[in-house]
């Protein structure tokens, strides 16, 4: 085998990444590393669309089920976890196949993270108190005013990142752009899977959310919301579980749950696609094609053979 690259297999939620990854694994000597900020949590299987136990036994996935719902996880921690797995995979002569939809983790792994100050618990409590009074949207507006680039990058509905970004801005005056840790030095092959027609993706996402409800998403959500977690814990804000929690607390009707869950999933997919389309080095594949996995495998084989220099 020639020069082995690190392969990123990316795409929005529900686009067919998992099926493509299994097809690649059937053809090439890969080791799968999950890049998914939701699938890290134990006990949350249906709403995170984890590969089944049988699928994971057939093709093991690393970095799945590594945290309790009471714990947090970050891009920095992901880098610490992923790098030794990648290096070990390459030493064994296998292809590291990183699969998932958490675009920020892919970006952080490739480029490194900016140097930031340590957490300030007192400032963090102050920001949380302000958010309780005026809402996170108001704090996001403040962040955007102080650091427009950060405001554009962080969703107004992401309290954890808004809080951390404001903490850094208020401490340093801006969010540093220079990476404290270097990115990957390995050659990369970056592939993305998504339906060519966005309407097809939207229909798939609506159907998938309906299947999750039929498979027991509300039972998972009831367990999650019964753990007595702080309302700002990331697990409680996951798409699907957040809307299910509103239904379980009688804040919305079932039909609203269905509508809001599907809408939130579409919004997540839109954010993921925005990240991906900003990268000119991504090779795109139509996730509706039955041979999409074979096409991804061929692209990897071409890169290994040296017919594609990568970047």
C-alpha positions in Angstrom: 0.0 0.0 0.0 1.3 3.4 -0.9 1.3 6.6 1.2 -1.7 6.1 3.6 -3.8 9.3 4.0 -6.2 10.2 6.8 -9.7 10.1 5.4 -12.5 12.5 6.5 -15.9 11.1 5.6 -18.2 14.0 6.3 -21.7 15.2 5.6 -24.9 16.5 7.2 -27.0 14.4 9.5 -29.1 11.8 7.8 -27.1 12.0 4.5 -25.9 8.4 4.4 -22.4 8.7 5.9 -22.8 5.5 8.0 -23.8 3.3 5.1 -21.0 4.7 3.0 -18.5 4.1 5.8 -19.6 0.4 6.0 -19.3 0.0 2.3 -15.7 1.5 2.4 -14.9 -0.8 5.4 -16.0 -3.9 3.3 -13.5 -2.9 0.6 -10.5 -1.3 2.3 -8.5 -1.9 5.6 -9.9 1.0 7.5 -10.4 1.7 11.2 -13.4 3.9 11.9 -13.1 6.9 14.3 -16.4 8.6 15.1 -16.5 12.4 14.8 -19.9 13.0 16.4 -20.5 15.2 19.5 -23.8 13.4 20.2 -22.7 9.8 19.8 -20.1 10.2 22.5 -22.9 9.8 25.1 -23.8 6.4 26.6 -27.5 5.4 26.7 -28.5 7.9 23.9 -28.7 5.5 21.0 -31.9 6.2 19.0 -31.8 10.0 18.9 -28.1 10.1 18.0 -28.6 7.5 15.2 -25.7 5.4 16.4 -24.7 2.3 14.5 -26.4 -0.7 16.0 -24.5 -3.1 18.3 -24.3 -5.6 15.5 -23.0 -3.0 13.1 -20.4 -1.9 15.7 -19.3 -5.5 16.2 -18.9 -5.9 12.5 -17.1 -2.6 12.1 -15.8 -1.2 15.4 -16.2 2.5 15.9 -13.9 4.4 18.2 -15.0 7.5 20.3 -18.6 6.2 20.6 -20.1 5.8 24.1 -17.1 7.5 25.9 -19.0 9.9 28.1 -21.9 9.9 30.5 -24.7 12.4 29.9 -23.6 14.3 33.0 -20.2 15.1 31.4 -19.1 17.6 28.8 -16.8 17.2 25.9 -14.9 19.7 23.7 -13.1 20.0 20.5 -9.8 20.1 22.4 -10.6 16.8 24.1 -11.6 15.3 20.8 -8.2 16.2 19.4 -6.5 14.6 22.4 -8.5 11.5 21.9 -8.3 11.3 18.1 -4.7 11.9 17.4 -3.3 8.8 19.1 -6.0 6.7 17.5 -5.0 8.0 14.1 -1.3 7.5 14.7 -1.9 3.9 16.0 -4.0 3.1 12.9 -1.3 4.3 10.6 1.4 2.3 12.4 -0.7 -0.8 11.8 -0.8 0.0 8.1 -4.5 0.8 8.2 -6.5 3.8 6.9 -7.9 6.1 9.5 -11.5 6.7 8.4 -13.0 9.6 10.5 -16.8 9.6 10.0 -19.3 12.1 11.4 -21.1 15.3 11.1 -19.5 17.5 13.8 -17.8 19.9 11.4 -16.1 21.9 14.1 -14.3 18.8 15.4 -13.0 18.0 11.9 -11.8 21.6 11.4 -10.1 21.7 14.9 -8.3 18.4 14.2 -7.1 19.6 10.8 -6.0 23.1 11.8 -5.6 23.1 15.5 -7.3 25.4 18.0 -6.7 29.0 18.9 -4.8 29.7 22.1 -7.3 30.6 24.7 -7.2 31.6 28.4 -8.2 29.1 31.1 -11.8 29.0 32.2 -12.9 31.7 34.7 -15.6 30.2 36.9 -16.7 33.5 38.3 -17.1 35.2 34.9 -18.9 32.1 33.7 -21.4 32.2 36.5 -21.9 35.9 35.8 -22.6 35.2 32.1 -25.0 32.4 33.0 -26.8 34.7 35.4 -27.2 37.4 32.7 -28.4 34.8 30.2 -31.1 33.7 32.7 -32.3 37.3 32.8 -32.1 38.4 29.1 -31.6 35.1 27.2 -28.8 33.6 25.3 -29.8 35.4 22.1 -29.0 38.7 23.7 -25.6 37.5 24.8 -25.0 36.2 21.3 -25.8 39.7 20.0 -23.3 41.1 22.4 -20.7 38.6 21.2 -21.4 39.5 17.6 -20.9 43.2 18.4 -17.6 42.6 20.2 -16.3 39.9 17.8 -18.3 39.7 14.5 -16.3 36.7 13.2 -17.1 34.7 16.4 -20.7 35.8 16.3 -21.1 34.6 12.7 -19.4 31.3 13.5 -21.4 30.4 16.6 -25.2 29.7 16.4 -27.4 31.9 18.6 -28.9 28.7 20.0 -25.5 27.3 21.3 -25.3 28.6 24.9 -22.1 26.6 25.7 -20.1 28.1 22.9 -21.6 31.6 23.4 -20.6 31.5 27.0 -17.1 30.4 26.3 -16.6 32.9 23.5 -17.8 35.8 25.6 -15.6 34.7 28.4 -12.6 34.8 26.1 -13.6 38.1 24.5 -14.1 39.7 27.9 -10.8 38.4 29.1 -8.6 39.0 26.1 -10.6 41.6 24.1 -11.0 39.1 21.2 -10.9 35.5 20.3 -7.3 34.6 19.3 -6.9 33.2 15.7 -3.5 31.8 16.1 -3.4 28.0 16.7 -1.9 26.9 20.0 -1.6 23.4 18.7 -0.6 22.5 15.2 -3.1 20.7 13.0 -2.6 17.3 11.4 0.6 16.9 9.5 -0.8 13.8 7.6 -2.1 13.9 4.1 -5.8 14.2 4.1 -8.5 13.0 1.8 -11.8 14.8 2.5 -15.0 13.3 1.2 -18.6 14.5 1.8 -21.8 12.6 1.3 -25.2 14.3 0.9 -28.2 14.1 -1.5 -27.6 16.3 -4.5 -31.2 17.6 -4.1 -31.7 19.3 -0.7 -35.5 18.5 -0.9 -34.6 14.8 -0.7 -32.4 15.4 2.4 -35.2 17.3 4.1 -37.7 14.5 3.3 -35.2 12.0 4.6 -34.7 13.9 7.8 -38.4 14.2 8.5 -38.9 10.5 7.9 -35.9 9.6 10.1 -37.2 11.7 13.0 -40.6 9.9 12.7 -38.7 6.5 12.8 -36.8 7.6 15.9 -40.1 8.4 17.7 -41.5 5.0 16.6 -38.3 3.3 17.9 -38.6 4.8 21.4 -36.9 8.3 21.3 -39.4 9.5 24.0 -38.3 6.7 26.3 -34.7 7.7 25.9 -35.6 11.4 26.4 -37.6 10.6 29.5 -34.6 8.8 31.0 -32.2 11.7 30.0 -34.5 14.4 31.4 -34.9 12.4 34.6 -31.2 12.5 35.4 -31.4 15.8 37.3 -28.9 17.5 35.0 -28.1 21.2 34.9 -30.4 22.6 32.1 -27.3 23.9 30.3 -25.6 20.5 30.0 -24.9 19.7 26.3 -26.7 16.4 26.3 -30.0 18.1 27.1 -29.6 20.5 24.2 -29.1 17.7 21.6 -31.5 18.0 18.6 -34.5 15.7 19.2 -33.9 15.3 22.9 -34.5 19.0 23.5 -37.8 19.0 21.7 -38.8 15.7 23.3 -38.1 17.2 26.7 -40.5 20.1 25.9 -43.2 17.6 25.0 -42.6 15.5 28.1 -43.0 18.7 30.2 -46.3 19.4 28.5 -45.0 22.6 26.9 -45.9 21.4 23.3 -48.3 19.0 21.8 -47.2 15.8 20.0 -47.7 17.3 16.5 -45.5 20.3 17.5 -42.9 17.8 18.7 -42.9 16.2 15.3 -42.7 19.5 13.5 -40.1 21.1 15.8 -37.9 18.0 15.8 -37.8 17.8 12.0 -37.2 21.5 11.7 -34.4 21.5 14.2 -32.8 18.6 12.3 -33.0 20.5 9.1 -31.4 23.5 10.7 -28.6 21.3 12.0 -28.0 19.9 8.5 -27.9 23.4 7.1 -25.2 24.5 9.5 -23.2 21.3 8.8 -23.4 22.0 5.0 -22.4 25.6 5.5 -19.2 24.4 7.2 -18.5 21.9 4.5 -19.1 24.1 1.5 -16.6 26.6 2.8 -13.8 24.1 2.2 -12.7 23.9 -1.4 -10.8 20.7 -0.8 -13.9 18.5 -0.2 -14.9 16.0 -2.8 -18.6 15.6 -2.9 -20.7 12.4 -3.5 -24.5 12.1 -4.0 -25.7 10.2 -1.0 -28.8 8.9 -2.8 -26.6 6.7 -5.1 -26.6 3.0 -4.3 -22.9 2.9 -5.1 -21.8 6.0 -3.1 -19.7 3.8 -0.8 -17.9 2.2 -3.7 -17.3 5.7 -5.2 -15.8 6.9 -1.9 -13.6 3.8 -1.7 -12.4 4.4 -5.3 -11.5 8.0 -4.3 -9.4 6.7 -1.4 -7.7 4.1 -3.5 -6.8 6.7 -6.1 -5.3 8.9 -3.4 -3.3 6.0 -2.0 -2.0 5.1 -5.5 -0.6 8.6 -5.8 -2.8 9.7 -8.7 -4.2 12.4 -6.4 -1.7 14.4 -4.4 -4.2 15.3 -1.7 -3.3 18.4 0.2 
